[in-house]
Amino acid sequence: MKLKHQVLLLMLFGVGCGLVFPDFSAAQRFLPPIPGGGRMVAPRPPVGMKRGPVVLRPGWPITRLPRPVIVRPPRVEVRVRVQPRVFLPPIVFSGVVVSHRYERGYRYYDGRGYSRDSLVWQDSETLYREDEWTEFTLDCNTRGIRLWFEVFEGRVQADWAEVVFENGEVQVVEFPERTLGPGLYLLLDFRGGRRVDHVRMVARATNREAQLTLWLER
């Protein structure tokens, strides 16, 4: 008799949860803590995007087969004004960390430093491990002399970055297949100063999520 009462109570509890929390992920926030750990965490909901090959224009300088990716549509404020016209010879990303973030700005390996006042543009994207390889576009339309790449709160692998300048020239930066931890890296140096229209990139998070940020220095 006692067992029947327990089964009946469990059934009523399940029905009540279904009425109060029709979305199971919302209900998980009220579940009790897991013994020996934190609360149960609902997985990130699917992004609803299909995986497919990267669209590459004629003259693309990297010869290996493109990876299948999830293509994130550009955000409303991202405007691609210039289409790639001429591909410059690709360069390989060095992968050497230059600096870690400090409270008052950055300090480079050679002792030079600069404040946030020298950064004229920045844009970022949050990557999730379950999405695997993801293509995204960051708007710029700003003139500068160096493009910096920062991994913040997470670890990422990048495949390539396509930097499109205002005259249609494109510099492709190819990344080695290694994991990059938090830090600031030099992505591209064009000391004479150039206007960058936008940057297209393919990367993935190797942990649960990671933030990737591009900075342009004037």
C-alpha positions, 0 to 999 in steps of 0.5 A: 500500500505504501508503494502505491502511494509513492507511485501516485505521488510521483505521477502527480508531481510529474503532471504538475511540473508539466503544467507549470513548466511546459518548457523542460529547459525552464523547469531545470532551473528549479531542479535540486542540486546534483549530489557532489556538484552543481545544479543540472544545466540545460544544454544550449538549444540547437541553433536551427542552422544546417551544416554545409560547405564554405562558399569560396570565390574563384582564386581562393588561395588555400588549396585544401578542401573546405570544412563543412560549417554552420554559417551564422547570418550576419547581424543587422549592423554588419554590412558587407560593402565590398566584395572580394576581388583580388586574393593576395598570397596567403600568410600563416598565423604565427600562433604566438601569444603576445600579451594577456589583458591587463586592467589598464590596457595591454603590454607587448613582449617588446615593452611597448604599450598602448591604451584603449584609445588606440583601438578604433574598432572591435567586434566579437563572436561567442562560439559554442562547442556543439556547433563545431566549425562556424563561419561568421562575419564581423563588420569593420569599415575602419582604417587602421594599421594592425588587426589583433585577435583575442581569445577571451574566456575559453579556448578556440581553434581557427581555420582561416580569416579573410580580411577584405580591404576597401579596394577589394583586395583580400588577405587570407590568414591560415591558422595552424591546427592547434588550440589557442588559449586566452590571450592577445595575438597579432593577426595582421600588420599593415603599417602603412594603414588600410581601411578594412571593410569586413572580416570573415572567419571560420573557427570553433570552441574546444570547450563549452563556449569561448569568446573571440574578439577582433581589434583594429589598432590605428 
